[in-house]
Amino acid sequence: MKNYIIKFKTADTSPKPVTVKFSVYSALGGFIAITILAFLTKNLQMPFIMAPFGATCVLAFGVPDSPLAQPRNIIGGHLISTFIGLCCFFLFGNQWYTLALGVGLAIGTMQLTKTTHPPAGADPLVVILGACHWDFLLNPVLSGSVIITIIALLFNNISPYRKYPKYWL
């Protein structure tokens, strides 16, 4: 037990803070991405947005160098996790254990496929609790994650201090 508790102690400190300029630029990127998704949802009367996309924007614009923010992770992570959530829902319904199974399987599968994207870990909860259907995989999941990725590509590369993506595959 003592060895376990010792693991809680650390000599490391938090990473250095980002500049105000970087922070404002990141905020603007997230604002633009969510504005576009919300605008498309309202005006085309089709879903392009879901709650986990807010956290996706944190990664895509706030830490664009992170492996978790790369296009493969954003699109692949959301698709895989949503698919798993839908399978769990249609096999077992909306049960407490279905929620846990969906999230656990999504985490493991994202890791095995090198598509880990933390916001996508919420997708099984969204689809199970929302009793979503298979079309949710196309709209908003695929369409929204592709749109966010395109905006991240265009917006992040406007800045001479950013290069996005770091890798595709």
Contacts in CASP RR format, 6 or more apart in sequence:
PFRMAT RR
TARGET T0000
AUTHOR 0000-0000-0000
METHOD contacts of the structure
MODEL  1
MKNYIIKFKTADTSPKPVTVKFSVYSALGGFIAITILAFLTKNLQMPFIM
APFGATCVLAFGVPDSPLAQPRNIIGGHLISTFIGLCCFFLFGNQWYTLA
LGVGLAIGTMQLTKTTHPPAGADPLVVILGACHWDFLLNPVLSGSVIITI
IALLFNNISPYRKYPKYWL
18 26 0 8 1.000
18 62 0 8 1.000
22 62 0 8 1.000
22 161 0 8 1.000
25 61 0 8 1.000
25 159 0 8 1.000
25 162 0 8 1.000
26 61 0 8 1.000
26 62 0 8 1.000
27 61 0 8 1.000
28 61 0 8 1.000
28 155 0 8 1.000
29 57 0 8 1.000
29 61 0 8 1.000
29 151 0 8 1.000
29 152 0 8 1.000
29 155 0 8 1.000
30 54 0 8 1.000
30 57 0 8 1.000
30 60 0 8 1.000
30 61 0 8 1.000
32 151 0 8 1.000
32 155 0 8 1.000
33 53 0 8 1.000
33 57 0 8 1.000
33 60 0 8 1.000
33 61 0 8 1.000
33 147 0 8 1.000
33 148 0 8 1.000
33 151 0 8 1.000
33 152 0 8 1.000
33 155 0 8 1.000
34 49 0 8 1.000
34 53 0 8 1.000
34 54 0 8 1.000
34 57 0 8 1.000
36 147 0 8 1.000
36 151 0 8 1.000
37 48 0 8 1.000
37 49 0 8 1.000
37 53 0 8 1.000
37 140 0 8 1.000
37 144 0 8 1.000
37 147 0 8 1.000
37 148 0 8 1.000
38 48 0 8 1.000
38 49 0 8 1.000
40 46 0 8 1.000
40 48 0 8 1.000
40 49 0 8 1.000
40 147 0 8 1.000
41 47 0 8 1.000
41 48 0 8 1.000
41 49 0 8 1.000
41 140 0 8 1.000
46 139 0 8 1.000
47 136 0 8 1.000
47 139 0 8 1.000
47 140 0 8 1.000
48 139 0 8 1.000
48 140 0 8 1.000
48 143 0 8 1.000
48 144 0 8 1.000
48 147 0 8 1.000
49 140 0 8 1.000
49 144 0 8 1.000
50 123 0 8 1.000
50 126 0 8 1.000
50 140 0 8 1.000
50 141 0 8 1.000
51 122 0 8 1.000
51 126 0 8 1.000
52 78 0 8 1.000
52 119 0 8 1.000
52 120 0 8 1.000
52 121 0 8 1.000
52 122 0 8 1.000
52 123 0 8 1.000
52 126 0 8 1.000
53 119 0 8 1.000
53 140 0 8 1.000
53 144 0 8 1.000
53 145 0 8 1.000
53 148 0 8 1.000
54 119 0 8 1.000
55 118 0 8 1.000
55 119 0 8 1.000
55 122 0 8 1.000
56 74 0 8 1.000
56 78 0 8 1.000
56 117 0 8 1.000
56 119 0 8 1.000
56 120 0 8 1.000
56 145 0 8 1.000
56 148 0 8 1.000
57 148 0 8 1.000
58 119 0 8 1.000
59 66 0 8 1.000
59 68 0 8 1.000
59 69 0 8 1.000
59 74 0 8 1.000
59 117 0 8 1.000
59 118 0 8 1.000
59 119 0 8 1.000
60 69 0 8 1.000
60 74 0 8 1.000
60 148 0 8 1.000
60 149 0 8 1.000
60 151 0 8 1.000
60 152 0 8 1.000
60 156 0 8 1.000
60 164 0 8 1.000
61 152 0 8 1.000
61 155 0 8 1.000
61 156 0 8 1.000
62 69 0 8 1.000
63 69 0 8 1.000
64 152 0 8 1.000
64 156 0 8 1.000
64 162 0 8 1.000
64 164 0 8 1.000
64 165 0 8 1.000
65 166 0 8 1.000
67 73 0 8 1.000
67 116 0 8 1.000
67 166 0 8 1.000
68 116 0 8 1.000
68 117 0 8 1.000
68 118 0 8 1.000
69 152 0 8 1.000
70 165 0 8 1.000
70 166 0 8 1.000
70 167 0 8 1.000
70 168 0 8 1.000
71 149 0 8 1.000
71 152 0 8 1.000
71 153 0 8 1.000
71 165 0 8 1.000
71 168 0 8 1.000
72 114 0 8 1.000
72 115 0 8 1.000
72 167 0 8 1.000
72 168 0 8 1.000
72 169 0 8 1.000
73 110 0 8 1.000
73 114 0 8 1.000
73 115 0 8 1.000
73 116 0 8 1.000
73 117 0 8 1.000
74 117 0 8 1.000
74 145 0 8 1.000
74 148 0 8 1.000
74 149 0 8 1.000
74 152 0 8 1.000
75 142 0 8 1.000
75 145 0 8 1.000
75 146 0 8 1.000
75 149 0 8 1.000
76 110 0 8 1.000
76 113 0 8 1.000
76 115 0 8 1.000
76 117 0 8 1.000
76 120 0 8 1.000
76 145 0 8 1.000
77 110 0 8 1.000
77 113 0 8 1.000
77 115 0 8 1.000
77 116 0 8 1.000
77 117 0 8 1.000
77 120 0 8 1.000
78 117 0 8 1.000
78 119 0 8 1.000
78 120 0 8 1.000
78 123 0 8 1.000
78 141 0 8 1.000
78 142 0 8 1.000
78 145 0 8 1.000
79 137 0 8 1.000
79 141 0 8 1.000
79 142 0 8 1.000
79 145 0 8 1.000
80 106 0 8 1.000
80 109 0 8 1.000
80 110 0 8 1.000
80 113 0 8 1.000
80 115 0 8 1.000
80 120 0 8 1.000
81 106 0 8 1.000
81 109 0 8 1.000
81 110 0 8 1.000
81 117 0 8 1.000
81 120 0 8 1.000
81 121 0 8 1.000
81 122 0 8 1.000
81 123 0 8 1.000
81 124 0 8 1.000
82 120 0 8 1.000
82 123 0 8 1.000
82 124 0 8 1.000
82 126 0 8 1.000
82 127 0 8 1.000
82 136 0 8 1.000
82 137 0 8 1.000
82 141 0 8 1.000
83 137 0 8 1.000
84 102 0 8 1.000
84 105 0 8 1.000
84 106 0 8 1.000
84 109 0 8 1.000
84 124 0 8 1.000
85 102 0 8 1.000
85 105 0 8 1.000
85 106 0 8 1.000
85 123 0 8 1.000
85 124 0 8 1.000
85 127 0 8 1.000
85 128 0 8 1.000
86 127 0 8 1.000
86 132 0 8 1.000
86 133 0 8 1.000
86 134 0 8 1.000
86 136 0 8 1.000
86 137 0 8 1.000
88 98 0 8 1.000
88 101 0 8 1.000
88 102 0 8 1.000
88 105 0 8 1.000
88 124 0 8 1.000
88 128 0 8 1.000
89 98 0 8 1.000
89 127 0 8 1.000
89 128 0 8 1.000
89 131 0 8 1.000
89 132 0 8 1.000
92 98 0 8 1.000
92 101 0 8 1.000
93 128 0 8 1.000
94 128 0 8 1.000
94 129 0 8 1.000
94 130 0 8 1.000
94 131 0 8 1.000
98 128 0 8 1.000
99 124 0 8 1.000
99 125 0 8 1.000
99 128 0 8 1.000
99 129 0 8 1.000
102 124 0 8 1.000
102 128 0 8 1.000
103 121 0 8 1.000
103 124 0 8 1.000
103 125 0 8 1.000
104 124 0 8 1.000
105 124 0 8 1.000
106 120 0 8 1.000
106 121 0 8 1.000
106 123 0 8 1.000
106 124 0 8 1.000
107 116 0 8 1.000
107 121 0 8 1.000
110 116 0 8 1.000
110 117 0 8 1.000
110 120 0 8 1.000
110 121 0 8 1.000
123 141 0 8 1.000
126 132 0 8 1.000
127 136 0 8 1.000
152 164 0 8 1.000
152 165 0 8 1.000
153 164 0 8 1.000
153 165 0 8 1.000
156 162 0 8 1.000
156 163 0 8 1.000
156 164 0 8 1.000
157 163 0 8 1.000
157 164 0 8 1.000
END
